[in-house]
Amino acid sequence: MPTITIPYQESEKQALFHASEATETFYGGAKGGGKSCGLVMDCLAYCLEFSGAEAYLFRETYDDLEANLIAEWKKRVPKEIYTYNESKHEARLKNGSIVRFRYVANYKDAEHYQGRSIDYIGIDELTRHEEKTVQELLSCLRSAKGFPPTFKATGNPGGIGHRWVKKRYIIPTEYGKKKYIDPETGNLICFIPSKVYDNPAIMKNDPAYVRRLENLPEAKRRAFLHGDWDVYTGQGFPEWSEKIHVVDNFDIPEHWYRWRGLDNGYADPFYWAWLAVSPEGIVYLYREFTRTKDDPRLLYTEQARRVVEKSKILTVKNGREIWVPENIGYTVAGVDAWNIHHRDQSGKSLVDYYMEGGVGGLTKAVTDRKLRKDTFHEYLKPIPIIDPATGEETGEYYAKFQVMRRCKQFIEWFPELVEEEENPDVIADCDYDHGYDAVGYALISHHARQSDVLEEYKKKRSFDFDTENDDEDGDLGQAAGFFGM
């Protein structure tokens, strides 16, 4: 039988990727590091070694599959060892192994694979997916044939999945210095960092590409050229700084004005935010109440009861300390809390249940997504601290929005928010944006009470409320009236 040559010279990092025996291996970092090619060839090697293997290679769309993974397969894999079905997007090797090229754009797409047994799963551009989508696919990773179940993935910093990918693959491995075992699944996890300089082919054949990356603005250069996971393109709020925006816990003085923001939720995590403003105009997020995906669900009335219980302060009366209710001005919530489409058979809305639980003073939020992001930028803007004696800048900064350290979920979630790729004026929807929405509603309502910002905003652009939450009861008109529109 004649010798078959595969036109592929692996780089040092690609060789590490192929040699990894971890259950989950993520190969990621800079653009142009040879990741997609490495994934295709790794899948081929697995299917050649284990005859009869079932392998799946995923991208977000078939266009992406055709332009990247399928193109690499047809370019690299000799036709003598497989047949390809164009309509089914499947490659069948002579030894009985099969590679299925499939798209997964979201969690709903991933659910289609429930119950399947897949020996090898490969995902190109992992950071374009939310964690629950990938976990749904990983639930299919098992082999009835006794082959080693293998998950291989590639990706760049940024995108909707940046936060969870960094949390699962980057930080626990100390940025690729070691492997670790996930305590929940028992899977051995490995991260292989990639830089454009690790790809000899592109360095030799397209040096102009490298120079273009070298000339990008700092954040993009660090992400795309060096694969830096601590800064990335599309980051929602690059001005966020723990040094400037996170402060130690302290007791809010009784005379400060207080109010709350709410992002509704039951199956999805809810988020209640308590805010107060100092006489100097600094807004503090001083308390939060939410649930993570592993916490039990709470009915809306029970959420409200707990919010009432948490909304108390310790004061001194008649010489002894007692807990008394805080003076909360109002609670601003997403307009869907009033929506008739969210009412149950009894005709009750979410607001009715919140009120039954003891939370009053509910008012409707302005849910315009661009205004929400613009408002956060305004309140996060670093302001230089001036030395009162000299009148000169001290080199230190503060901001009009600050977060107490006890608000741990907000501090974890907020820095990882990303912009929509097609519309960077808004934050992309994700499964960790609940704190952002709740606090955003609260900041907009506060800002509107302090200025004519909404009138100015309407002059600049056509102002629309979130029509997905609109109903026929005139709720949006009432919300507009509250803000003086």
C-alpha positions in Angstrom: 0.0 0.0 0.0 1.5 3.4 -1.0 2.5 5.8 1.7 0.1 8.7 2.3 1.6 12.0 3.2 -0.3 14.6 5.2 0.8 18.1 4.5 1.1 19.4 8.0 4.2 20.5 10.0 3.1 21.0 13.6 4.4 24.0 15.6 5.7 23.6 19.1 2.4 24.7 20.6 0.4 22.5 18.2 2.5 19.6 19.3 1.6 20.2 22.9 -2.0 20.4 22.0 -1.9 17.1 20.2 0.1 15.4 23.0 -2.3 16.5 25.7 -4.1 13.6 27.4 -6.3 15.9 29.5 -10.0 15.4 29.3 -10.4 19.1 28.5 -7.7 21.0 26.6 -8.0 24.6 25.7 -5.6 26.1 23.1 -6.0 29.8 23.1 -4.7 33.3 23.0 -3.5 35.4 20.0 -5.0 35.5 16.6 -3.0 33.6 13.9 -1.5 31.1 16.3 -2.5 28.1 14.2 -5.4 27.1 16.5 -8.1 26.1 13.9 -5.6 24.1 11.9 -4.4 22.4 15.1 -7.9 21.5 16.1 -8.7 19.8 12.7 -5.5 17.8 12.7 -5.9 16.8 16.3 -9.4 15.5 15.5 -8.0 13.6 12.5 -5.3 12.0 14.7 -7.8 10.9 17.2 -10.1 9.3 14.5 -7.1 7.5 12.9 -6.0 6.1 16.2 -9.4 4.9 17.4 -11.2 3.2 14.5 -15.0 3.7 14.6 -14.7 6.9 16.6 -17.6 9.5 16.6 -16.2 13.0 16.5 -17.9 16.4 16.3 -16.3 19.7 15.3 -18.4 22.8 16.1 -18.5 26.5 15.1 -21.3 29.1 15.4 -22.6 28.9 11.8 -22.1 26.7 8.7 -20.5 29.7 7.0 -17.8 29.7 9.7 -17.4 25.9 9.4 -17.0 26.1 5.7 -14.5 29.0 5.9 -12.4 27.5 8.6 -12.7 24.0 9.8 -14.0 22.3 6.7 -11.6 24.3 4.5 -8.7 23.2 6.7 -9.9 19.6 6.6 -10.1 19.5 2.8 -6.8 21.3 2.5 -4.9 19.0 4.8 -6.5 15.6 4.8 -5.7 13.3 1.9 -8.8 12.3 -0.1 -7.5 8.7 -0.2 -8.5 8.2 3.5 -12.0 9.6 3.6 -15.2 10.4 1.7 -17.1 13.6 2.3 -20.8 14.1 2.2 -21.5 17.8 1.2 -25.1 17.8 2.2 -24.6 16.2 5.6 -21.2 18.0 6.3 -19.7 14.7 7.3 -16.3 13.0 6.6 -16.2 9.2 6.8 -12.7 7.7 7.2 -11.8 4.4 5.7 -11.3 2.9 9.2 -15.0 3.6 10.2 -14.5 6.8 12.1 -16.7 9.7 11.3 -16.3 13.5 11.7 -19.4 15.6 11.8 -19.1 19.3 11.2 -21.9 21.1 13.0 -23.0 24.6 14.1 -24.0 25.6 17.6 -25.1 29.2 17.9 -26.7 29.0 21.3 -28.0 26.8 24.1 -31.1 25.8 22.2 -28.9 24.4 19.4 -26.8 22.5 22.0 -29.9 20.8 23.4 -30.4 19.0 20.1 -27.5 16.7 21.1 -29.0 15.5 24.4 -28.6 11.8 24.9 -25.8 11.3 22.3 -22.5 9.6 23.0 -19.7 11.5 21.5 -16.1 10.3 21.7 -14.4 13.5 20.6 -15.8 17.1 20.8 -13.9 20.0 19.3 -15.0 23.6 19.5 -13.4 26.4 17.5 -13.7 29.9 19.0 -14.8 28.7 22.4 -15.2 32.2 23.8 -18.1 32.9 21.4 -20.3 30.6 23.5 -21.9 30.9 26.9 -20.9 28.3 29.5 -24.2 26.6 29.7 -24.1 25.9 25.9 -20.7 24.2 26.2 -21.7 22.3 29.3 -24.7 20.9 27.5 -22.3 19.6 24.8 -19.9 18.3 27.4 -22.7 16.2 28.9 -22.6 14.1 25.6 -18.8 13.4 26.0 -18.7 9.7 26.7 -17.5 6.6 24.9 -19.3 3.2 24.9 -16.4 1.9 22.8 -13.9 2.4 25.6 -12.1 5.3 23.8 -10.8 8.1 25.9 -13.5 10.9 25.9 -11.7 14.0 24.7 -12.7 17.7 24.5 -10.4 20.0 22.6 -11.2 23.7 22.1 -9.5 26.9 20.7 -10.3 30.6 21.1 -9.1 34.2 21.6 -9.6 36.6 24.5 -12.9 38.5 24.4 -16.3 37.5 23.4 -19.4 36.5 25.4 -17.5 33.5 26.9 -14.4 35.3 28.0 -15.3 35.3 31.7 -16.1 31.7 32.1 -13.3 30.4 29.9 -10.8 32.4 31.9 -12.3 31.2 35.1 -12.2 27.5 34.0 -9.1 27.2 31.9 -6.8 30.2 32.5 -6.8 31.0 36.2 -6.8 27.5 37.7 -3.9 26.4 35.4 -1.9 29.6 36.4 -2.1 30.7 32.7 -0.9 27.4 31.4 1.8 26.6 33.9 0.1 23.5 35.4 -2.8 21.2 34.9 -5.6 20.7 37.4 -8.5 18.4 38.2 -12.0 19.9 38.2 -13.5 18.9 41.6 -17.0 18.7 40.2 -16.4 16.5 37.1 -13.1 14.9 37.9 -11.9 16.0 34.5 -8.2 16.8 34.0 -8.0 20.3 32.5 -5.1 21.8 30.5 -4.5 25.2 29.0 -2.0 25.8 26.2 -1.3 29.5 25.6 -0.8 30.7 22.1 0.9 33.8 20.5 1.1 34.7 16.9 4.9 34.2 17.1 4.2 30.5 17.8 3.0 30.0 14.2 6.1 29.7 12.0 4.0 29.5 8.8 2.3 32.9 9.3 5.6 34.5 10.4 7.2 33.3 7.2 4.3 33.7 4.7 2.5 36.7 6.0 4.8 39.0 8.1 2.5 42.0 7.2 -0.3 40.3 9.2 2.0 40.3 12.3 2.9 44.0 11.7 -0.8 44.9 11.5 -1.3 43.2 14.9 1.7 45.0 16.3 0.2 48.4 15.3 -3.2 47.9 16.9 -4.3 50.0 19.9 -2.9 48.7 23.2 -5.9 46.6 24.4 -6.3 44.9 21.0 -2.6 44.4 20.6 -2.3 42.7 24.0 -5.2 40.5 23.2 -4.7 39.6 19.5 -0.9 39.6 19.4 0.1 38.3 22.8 -3.0 36.5 23.8 -3.4 38.5 27.0 -6.4 37.2 29.0 -6.4 40.2 31.4 -7.4 42.7 28.7 -9.5 42.0 25.6 -11.2 43.7 22.7 -14.9 44.2 23.2 -14.6 44.7 27.0 -17.7 46.5 28.1 -16.1 48.8 30.6 -12.3 49.0 30.3 -12.3 52.0 32.7 -13.3 49.7 35.6 -10.6 49.5 38.2 -10.9 47.8 41.6 -8.6 50.4 43.0 -10.9 53.2 42.0 -14.4 51.6 42.0 -14.2 49.1 45.0 -14.2 50.4 48.5 -14.2 48.9 52.0 -17.5 48.3 53.6 -18.9 51.1 55.8 -22.2 52.0 57.5 -24.3 54.3 55.3 -25.2 57.5 57.3 -28.9 57.5 58.1 -29.5 60.9 56.3 -28.1 59.7 52.9 -30.8 59.0 50.3 -31.3 55.3 49.5 -33.1 53.4 46.8 -33.0 50.0 45.1 -32.7 48.5 41.6 -34.1 45.1 40.6 -33.6 42.7 37.7 -36.5 40.3 37.9 -35.8 36.6 38.0 -36.9 33.2 39.2 -35.4 30.4 37.0 -32.8 32.9 35.9 -30.9 34.6 38.8 -32.6 37.7 40.1 -30.6 40.7 41.4 -31.6 43.2 44.0 -29.3 46.2 44.5 -29.2 48.7 47.3 -27.8 52.2 46.5 -27.1 55.4 48.4 -25.8 58.8 47.4 -23.5 60.9 49.5 -23.8 64.6 49.9 -20.9 64.9 47.4 -22.9 63.0 44.8 -21.0 59.7 44.9 -23.3 56.7 44.4 -22.5 53.6 46.4 -23.7 50.1 45.8 -23.7 48.9 49.4 -25.7 45.7 49.4 -26.8 43.0 46.9 -29.2 40.0 47.0 -29.0 37.4 44.2 -28.7 33.7 43.6 -26.2 31.8 41.6 -27.1 28.9 39.3 -26.5 26.4 42.1 -28.8 28.2 44.7 -32.4 27.2 45.1 -35.0 29.2 43.3 -37.1 31.7 45.4 -40.7 32.7 44.7 -41.2 36.4 44.1 -43.0 36.8 47.4 -40.2 35.1 49.3 -37.6 37.3 47.5 -39.5 40.4 48.7 -39.7 39.1 52.3 -36.0 38.6 52.4 -35.4 42.0 50.8 -37.6 43.6 53.6 -35.6 41.7 56.2 -32.3 42.8 54.7 -33.4 46.5 54.4 -32.8 47.3 58.1 -30.2 49.3 60.0 -29.0 49.1 63.5 -29.7 52.3 65.5 -29.9 53.5 69.1 -33.2 54.3 70.7 -33.8 55.0 74.3 -30.2 53.9 75.1 -30.4 50.5 73.4 -29.6 49.2 69.9 -32.6 48.1 67.8 -33.1 47.2 64.1 -35.3 49.6 62.2 -36.4 49.6 58.5 -34.2 51.7 56.2 -35.8 54.7 54.6 -35.8 53.4 51.0 -37.0 56.1 48.6 -38.2 53.6 45.9 -37.4 50.4 44.0 -36.9 50.6 40.2 -37.6 47.4 38.3 -37.7 46.2 34.7 -41.0 47.1 33.0 -41.8 43.4 32.5 -42.6 43.2 36.2 -45.9 44.9 35.2 -46.3 43.1 31.9 -49.6 41.4 31.3 -47.8 38.6 29.5 -46.1 37.7 32.8 -49.3 37.5 34.8 -50.4 34.1 36.0 -53.9 32.5 36.0 -54.9 34.7 39.0 -54.2 37.8 37.0 -51.3 38.8 39.2 -48.2 40.5 37.9 -44.7 40.2 39.5 -45.3 43.6 41.1 -48.3 42.1 42.9 -46.2 39.4 44.4 -43.4 41.8 45.4 -46.0 43.9 47.2 -47.5 40.9 48.9 -44.0 40.2 50.2 -43.8 43.7 51.7 -41.9 45.6 49.0 -43.6 48.9 48.1 -42.6 52.0 46.2 -42.0 50.0 43.0 -41.5 52.1 39.8 -40.7 51.2 36.2 -37.2 51.4 34.8 -36.0 53.0 31.6 -34.7 50.0 29.8 -33.0 51.6 26.8 -29.8 49.5 26.5 -27.6 52.3 25.0 -28.6 54.8 27.7 -27.8 52.1 30.3 -24.2 51.7 29.0 -23.7 55.4 28.5 -24.8 56.1 32.1 -22.4 53.6 33.5 -19.5 55.2 31.5 -20.4 58.5 33.0 -20.4 57.2 36.6 -17.3 55.1 36.1 -15.2 57.9 34.6 -12.0 58.3 36.8 -11.9 61.8 38.3 -8.5 63.1 39.6 -8.2 63.9 43.3 -7.0 67.4 43.9 -4.8 68.3 46.9 -6.7 71.1 48.7 -3.4 72.7 49.9 -1.7 72.9 46.5 -4.6 72.7 44.1 -2.7 70.1 42.1 -3.6 66.6 41.1 -2.4 63.9 43.5 -2.1 61.1 41.0 -5.0 59.3 42.7 -8.6 59.0 41.3 -12.2 58.5 42.4 -15.4 57.9 40.5 -19.1 58.9 41.0 -20.0 55.2 41.3 -18.3 52.9 43.9 -19.0 49.4 45.1 -18.6 48.0 48.6 -16.6 44.8 48.9 -19.5 42.9 50.3 -21.1 43.0 46.8 -19.1 40.1 45.6 -21.2 39.0 42.7 -21.3 42.4 41.1 -17.5 42.8 41.5 -17.0 39.4 39.9 -19.6 39.8 37.0 -19.2 43.4 36.0 -15.6 43.5 34.7 -16.3 40.6 32.4 -19.2 42.1 30.5 -18.7 42.5 26.7 -20.1 44.7 24.0 -22.2 43.3 21.2 -20.0 42.6 18.2 -22.4 44.2 15.8 -23.4 47.0 18.1 -20.7 48.1 20.6 -23.0 50.8 22.0 -24.8 48.1 24.1 -23.7 45.3 26.4 -24.2 41.7 25.0 -26.9 39.7 26.8 -25.4 36.9 28.9 -26.1 34.8 32.0 -24.2 37.2 34.3 -25.6 40.6 33.4 -28.3 40.7 36.1 -26.3 43.0 38.4 -25.5 45.3 35.5 -29.2 45.6 34.6 -30.4 46.2 38.2 -27.8 48.8 39.0 -28.1 50.3 35.5 -31.9 50.9 36.1 -31.1 52.5 39.4 -28.3 54.7 38.1 -30.5 56.0 35.2 -33.4 56.8 37.6 -31.1 58.6 39.9 -29.4 60.5 37.1 -32.8 61.5 35.7 -33.9 62.9 39.0 -30.7 65.0 39.2 -30.7 66.5 35.7 -32.4 66.8 32.4 -30.2 64.1 30.9 -33.1 62.2 29.3 -34.3 65.4 27.5 -30.8 65.9 26.2 -30.6 62.3 25.2 -33.8 62.5 23.2 -32.4 65.4 21.2 -29.4 63.4 20.2 -31.2 60.3 19.0 -34.6 58.7 18.7 -35.4 57.5 22.2 -37.2 54.1 22.4 -38.1 52.0 25.4 -37.4 48.3 25.2 -40.3 47.2 23.0 -39.9 43.6 24.0 -41.3 44.5 27.4 -44.1 46.8 26.1 -47.7 46.0 26.8 -51.1 47.6 26.1 -51.8 49.0 29.6 -49.9 52.3 29.1 -47.1 51.3 31.5 -44.4 52.8 29.3 -46.3 56.1 29.3 -46.4 56.1 33.1 -42.7 55.3 33.2 -42.0 58.2 30.9 -44.1 60.5 33.1 -42.1 59.5 36.2 -38.9 60.7 34.4 -40.5 63.9 33.3 -40.6 63.0 29.6 
